[in-house]
Amino acid sequence: MHGGPAACHEYILSLTDLNDTYGVPIIFYDQIGNGKSTRLKEKAGDREFWVEELFQSELDNLIDFFDLRNRHTGYNILGQSWGGMMAAKWAAKNLIGLRKLVLSDSPASTPLQLQGEVPLRKALPQKVQDVLDKCERENDFESKEYEEACLFFYRRHLCCLDPWPEEVMKALEHLQDDPTVYGTMMGPSELHVTGTLRDWTAVDDVHNIKVETLLINGRYDLIQDVAVMPYFERIPKVKWVTLEKSSHMGHWEERERYMDIVSNFLGVKEHR
């Protein structure tokens, strides 16, 4: 399950390694509102339409379409960033067929995400900080200087590879081409959340997650440890791995190690 919201599936296509190397069947899908899914640009700014429950219902429909709730086989869920946020509250419903859960680079709440970003932001060059402060103060989120300041932050804390993989660039293209969902739910950027997810939290729900859960984040992730900690403290069966050379996209930045960690957690072995 991809993040964003509305970043679409291409940027997590490195997860095909789990199929190529370990034979794990994978279903990718673009969530409603962007990519290959139905687009609803006329719903831009509709805060009553773009709610978490919409995406949870879509996931339920997908699982039922593929008949994945079979108790003998079941299914695993990997949610990255927003995909993990949504998956966490969804999994707390203790759903039939769910075997294991991976929450990758996902905060337990948006306020905790923003709290964790404070020292990252203070570590930016003063000129970049000044641009961010000025644009936020003046609600100037369409300017080139705001875009460049955000990109500077993203190159440190979203993906620190240089150059970025084409698949990661595709995610940004999706968000620029159709900001309907991201703009409504998040806002202008990861640094300034004004949308429906501004006060989002799963902290009071995740103790109800009954399945084994793997948490992953990166040392330089925009999702810092403070935002992951409630998952670790409250989910009964949980393991947490921090990738020391990664930011928000360990599935690219430390690709081989990431796949080893996930495959071991799922209990699958490499093809011979």
Buried (B, 14 or more C-beta within 10 A) or exposed (E): BBBBBBBBBBBBBBBEBBEEBBEBEBEBBBBBBBBEBEBBEEBBEEEEBBBBEBBBEBBBEBBEEEEBBEEEEBBBBBBBBBBBBBBBBBBBBEBEBBEBBBBBBBBBBBBBBBBBBEEBBEEBEEEBBEBBEBBBEEEEBEEEBBBEBBBBBBBBBBBBBEEBBEBBBBBBBBBEEBBBBBBBBBBBBBBBBBBBBBEBBBBEBBEBBBBBBBBBBBEBBBBBBBBBBBBBEBBEEBBBBBBEEBBBBBBBBBBEBBBBBBBBBBEBEEEE
